[in-house]
Amino acid sequence: MRKFFIAKAKLQESYLLDRNSFHFGVLLLVCVMDQPTLKLPTSLHTRLQQQLGEQFSEFLQALEQPAPVSVRLNPDKPIQRFQHEAKVPWCENGRYLPSRPRFTSDPLFHAGAYYVQEASSMFLDYILKQIINPEVNYRVLDLSAAPGGKATLLSALLSLDSLLVANEIIPSRNKILRHNLARWGNDNHIVTQSDPKYFSKLPALFDIILVDAPCSGEGLIRKEP
């Protein structure tokens, strides 16, 4: 697969004596480059091959494919858009899109009608539905909640009288979390910016604690090979 890259280099900028206009010299460079071949570090290659066994070749093939685009619809803000797209099997409100639109130009995105999220992350919906009764009120802690994918999913599953504590210690990510939860629209949550160790002072307060522990990031390899 080949990609074309266009680069502009400004060669000269000179003002005329009357200062009414100026000239630009612009050079356009068109280059043809081969897309870099995915090559895993040897240690990672060996470990994944041992872990996945016969499925390792399928894993490598998947990494060579473009990442699918998916969104999760907000059940409290129903829209017709995306309703006829392919469903994510493990998430009732998940949808696969045939291409990636410009989400930031879509008013429905800014209104919180849907959340852009990878389908694999939506598997949490299937897990939580095994333990959450929508008729019961829960106190739930999302310990590392930014940017808000898990938190918005939890907010949609929990009753309005439940309490979701969405915690994110990093200030810049906390800001994004607050913005995404506000856009999602439910008010059954609060956002905190605490070191996780301080929640140990609240034993037995939460019915559910969700921890998205740091991972090795294999799912991001095809995005940044």
C-alpha positions in Angstrom: 0.0 0.0 0.0 1.4 3.4 -1.0 0.7 6.8 0.5 1.2 10.2 -1.0 2.6 13.0 1.1 2.5 16.7 0.1 4.8 19.1 1.9 5.0 22.9 1.5 8.3 24.7 2.1 8.2 28.5 2.1 11.3 29.6 0.2 11.0 33.4 0.3 8.9 36.1 1.8 9.6 39.7 0.6 7.5 42.7 1.2 7.2 45.3 -1.6 8.3 48.8 -0.9 4.7 50.1 -0.8 3.8 47.4 1.8 0.5 46.7 0.0 1.3 43.1 -0.8 4.0 40.5 -0.4 5.2 37.5 -2.4 5.6 34.0 -1.4 7.8 31.4 -3.0 6.3 28.0 -2.4 7.8 24.6 -3.2 5.5 21.6 -3.4 7.1 18.2 -2.8 5.2 15.1 -3.8 6.8 11.9 -2.5 5.7 8.3 -2.8 6.5 6.2 0.2 5.8 2.6 1.2 3.7 2.2 4.3 6.1 0.9 7.0 5.8 -2.9 7.7 4.7 -3.8 11.1 7.6 -5.3 13.1 7.2 -6.2 16.7 10.1 -6.1 19.1 11.6 -9.5 19.5 10.7 -9.9 23.2 7.1 -8.9 22.6 6.9 -11.1 19.5 8.1 -14.1 21.5 5.8 -13.4 24.5 2.7 -12.9 22.3 3.4 -16.0 20.3 3.6 -18.1 23.5 0.4 -16.6 24.9 -1.7 -16.8 21.8 -0.4 -20.0 20.3 -2.3 -20.9 17.1 -4.1 -17.5 17.1 -0.9 -15.5 16.9 -0.9 -15.4 13.1 -4.5 -14.1 13.2 -3.4 -11.5 15.7 -0.7 -10.3 13.3 -3.1 -10.1 10.4 -5.5 -8.1 12.5 -2.8 -5.6 13.4 -2.1 -5.0 9.6 -5.7 -4.0 9.1 -7.1 -0.5 9.6 -8.7 -0.1 13.0 -12.5 -0.3 12.8 -14.5 2.8 13.8 -17.1 2.4 16.4 -19.4 4.5 18.6 -21.6 3.9 21.6 -25.0 5.5 21.6 -26.4 7.3 24.6 -29.6 5.5 25.5 -30.9 8.7 27.3 -30.5 10.8 24.1 -32.0 8.6 21.4 -31.1 9.5 17.8 -31.9 7.9 14.4 -28.3 8.3 13.1 -26.2 5.1 13.3 -29.2 3.0 14.2 -28.9 0.9 11.0 -25.2 0.4 11.2 -23.7 -2.9 12.2 -24.1 -3.7 15.9 -21.2 -4.5 18.3 -22.2 -8.0 19.5 -21.3 -7.5 23.1 -22.7 -4.0 23.6 -26.4 -3.2 22.9 -25.7 0.4 22.1 -22.4 -0.1 20.2 -22.3 0.5 16.4 -19.6 -0.1 13.8 -19.2 2.7 11.2 -18.2 2.1 7.6 -15.8 5.0 7.7 -14.6 7.7 10.2 -16.6 10.9 9.9 -15.3 14.2 11.3 -16.8 13.8 14.7 -15.8 17.3 15.9 -18.0 18.8 13.2 -21.1 16.9 14.3 -23.5 18.7 16.7 -24.8 15.3 17.9 -21.3 14.4 19.1 -21.0 17.7 21.1 -24.5 17.1 22.5 -23.5 13.8 24.0 -25.7 11.6 21.8 -22.9 9.1 21.3 -19.4 8.4 22.5 -16.5 7.5 20.2 -15.1 4.3 21.6 -13.3 1.2 20.4 -15.5 -1.9 20.3 -13.2 -3.9 22.4 -13.6 -1.4 25.3 -17.3 -1.8 25.1 -17.0 -5.4 26.4 -17.3 -3.8 29.8 -21.0 -3.4 29.0 -21.5 -7.1 28.8 -19.6 -7.7 32.0 -21.4 -5.1 34.0 -24.8 -6.3 32.9 -24.0 -9.6 34.6 -23.8 -7.9 38.0 -25.8 -4.7 37.8 -29.5 -4.7 38.4 -31.0 -1.5 36.9 -33.6 -1.4 39.7 -31.0 -1.3 42.5 -29.0 1.7 43.6 -25.3 1.3 43.7 -22.2 3.2 44.8 -19.6 2.7 42.2 -16.0 3.9 42.0 -14.2 4.2 38.6 -10.7 4.6 40.0 -8.9 5.8 36.8 -11.8 7.2 34.8 -10.3 9.5 32.1 -11.1 10.1 29.4 -14.6 8.9 30.2 -15.4 5.8 28.1 -16.0 3.6 31.1 -17.6 6.3 33.2 -20.2 7.2 30.6 -21.0 3.6 30.1 -21.4 3.1 33.8 -23.5 6.3 34.0 -25.9 4.9 31.4 -26.2 1.5 33.1 -26.8 2.8 36.7 -30.0 4.1 38.1 -30.5 7.8 38.5 -30.3 7.4 42.3 -27.0 5.5 42.1 -23.7 7.3 42.7 -20.8 7.0 40.4 -17.5 8.5 41.6 -15.3 9.0 38.6 -11.7 9.6 39.7 -8.7 10.8 37.7 -5.6 12.1 39.4 -3.9 13.8 36.4 -5.3 17.3 36.1 -5.3 17.6 32.3 -7.1 14.2 31.9 -9.4 15.1 34.7 -10.5 18.1 32.7 -11.3 15.9 29.7 -13.2 13.5 32.0 -15.4 16.3 33.4 -16.1 17.6 29.9 -17.1 14.2 28.6 -19.4 13.4 31.5 -21.1 16.8 31.3 -21.7 16.2 27.6 -23.1 12.8 28.3 -25.7 14.4 30.4 -26.6 12.3 33.5 -26.2 13.8 37.0 -25.7 10.5 38.9 -21.9 11.1 39.2 -19.2 13.2 40.8 -15.7 13.7 39.6 -12.7 13.6 41.9 -9.0 14.1 41.5 -7.5 12.0 44.3 -4.6 9.6 44.7 -6.2 6.2 44.7 -4.6 5.3 48.0 -6.9 7.8 49.8 -10.0 5.7 48.9 -8.7 3.0 51.3 -10.0 5.3 54.0 -13.5 4.5 52.8 -13.8 0.7 53.4 -17.0 -1.0 52.3 -18.4 2.3 50.9 -18.5 1.1 47.3 -20.5 -1.8 45.9 -18.4 -1.9 42.8 -14.8 -0.7 42.1 -13.7 -0.5 38.5 -9.9 -0.4 37.9 -8.6 0.0 34.4 -5.0 -1.1 35.2 -2.2 0.0 32.9 -1.9 -2.5 30.0 0.9 -3.2 27.5 -1.0 -1.4 24.7 -1.0 -4.2 22.1 -4.3 -2.8 20.7 -2.5 0.5 19.8 0.2 -1.1 17.8 -1.6 -0.8 14.5 -2.3 2.9 15.1 1.3 3.7 15.8 3.5 0.9 14.4 
